């Protein structure tokens, strides 16, 4: 699960993240290969919606939902983009 990956770190890159030390650090994620979001801890900022492919900006993106189709991403569908 992505939350476990964020909390434990990615062993293949040697990067580890703790909930306290890197609270402001963000991780790029997709949702089963579609869309784009930034995860900061457990907060999701949706940048490109995986359902309608529209860009989401401003406060709506920070709320983690699509401005166009009201899609709300599931952390269970999130996959980290490695090397990004």
Secondary structure as GFF3:
##gff-version 3
##sequence-region A 1 84
A	DSSP	alpha_helix	2	8	.	.	.	ID=ss1
A	DSSP	beta_strand	26	31	.	.	.	ID=ss2
A	DSSP	beta_strand	34	40	.	.	.	ID=ss3
A	DSSP	beta_strand	43	48	.	.	.	ID=ss4
A	DSSP	alpha_helix	58	63	.	.	.	ID=ss5
A	DSSP	three_ten_helix	75	77	.	.	.	ID=ss6
A	DSSP	beta_strand	78	80	.	.	.	ID=ss7
###
